[in-house]
């Protein structure tokens, strides 16, 4: 499970985030490219856009569930 205390600082603020467990596998980007991107050095993924529609929320939840290392979190603030 992702930990907010290990959240990467380059995530955009909001409920979804990627933490330091990320292995840059690109799974989240494949599922929700409007919300996730790999960093320019391909070190890890970050949240670049928080979901605004129900569809986007569902895709972010799917990315969270599919992350092989549980590096995506939802702080429940929305």
C-alpha positions as CSV (number, residue, x, y, z in Angstrom):
1,X,0.0,0.0,0.0
2,X,1.3,3.4,-0.9
3,X,2.3,5.8,1.9
4,X,1.6,9.5,1.9
5,X,4.9,10.1,3.8
6,X,6.8,8.7,0.8
7,X,4.8,10.6,-1.8
8,X,7.0,12.1,-4.6
9,X,7.1,15.9,-4.3
10,X,6.6,16.2,-8.1
11,X,3.1,14.8,-8.0
12,X,0.4,17.5,-8.6
13,X,-1.6,18.1,-5.4
14,X,-4.8,16.2,-4.9
15,X,-6.0,12.8,-3.7
16,X,-4.1,10.5,-6.0
17,X,-0.3,10.3,-5.7
18,X,2.7,8.0,-6.5
19,X,5.2,7.1,-3.8
20,X,8.8,6.0,-3.7
21,X,7.9,2.3,-4.3
22,X,7.3,3.1,-8.0
23,X,9.5,1.1,-10.4
24,X,8.5,3.1,-13.6
25,X,6.7,0.1,-15.1
26,X,4.3,2.4,-17.0
27,X,1.2,0.5,-16.0
28,X,-0.6,3.6,-14.6
29,X,0.3,5.6,-17.7
30,X,-1.2,2.9,-19.9
31,X,-4.4,2.9,-17.9
32,X,-4.9,6.6,-17.2
33,X,-2.5,8.7,-19.4
34,X,-4.5,11.9,-18.7
35,X,-3.5,11.6,-15.0
36,X,-0.1,9.8,-14.9
37,X,3.2,10.3,-16.7
38,X,6.7,9.0,-16.2
39,X,9.3,11.6,-15.2
40,X,11.6,12.9,-17.9
41,X,14.4,10.7,-16.7
42,X,12.0,7.7,-16.6
43,X,12.8,7.2,-12.9
44,X,9.2,7.0,-11.7
45,X,5.6,7.9,-12.5
46,X,3.9,11.0,-11.1
47,X,0.4,12.3,-11.1
48,X,0.2,15.1,-13.6
49,X,-3.6,15.6,-13.5
50,X,-6.1,14.8,-10.9
51,X,-9.3,13.2,-12.1
52,X,-12.3,15.4,-12.7
53,X,-14.9,13.1,-14.2
54,X,-16.2,9.9,-12.8
55,X,-14.5,8.1,-15.7
56,X,-11.2,9.6,-14.8
57,X,-11.7,8.6,-11.1
58,X,-12.5,5.0,-12.2
59,X,-9.4,4.9,-14.4
60,X,-7.2,6.2,-11.5
61,X,-8.7,3.6,-9.2
62,X,-8.0,0.9,-11.8
63,X,-4.4,2.1,-12.0
64,X,-4.1,2.0,-8.2
65,X,-5.5,-1.6,-8.2
66,X,-3.2,-2.7,-11.0
67,X,0.1,-1.2,-9.8
68,X,2.4,-4.2,-9.3
69,X,4.2,-2.6,-6.4
70,X,1.3,-0.7,-4.7
71,X,3.0,2.7,-5.4
72,X,-0.2,4.6,-6.1
73,X,-2.2,6.1,-3.3
74,X,-5.5,7.9,-2.7
75,X,-5.6,10.1,0.4
76,X,-9.4,10.1,0.3
77,X,-9.7,13.9,0.2
78,X,-12.1,13.8,-2.7
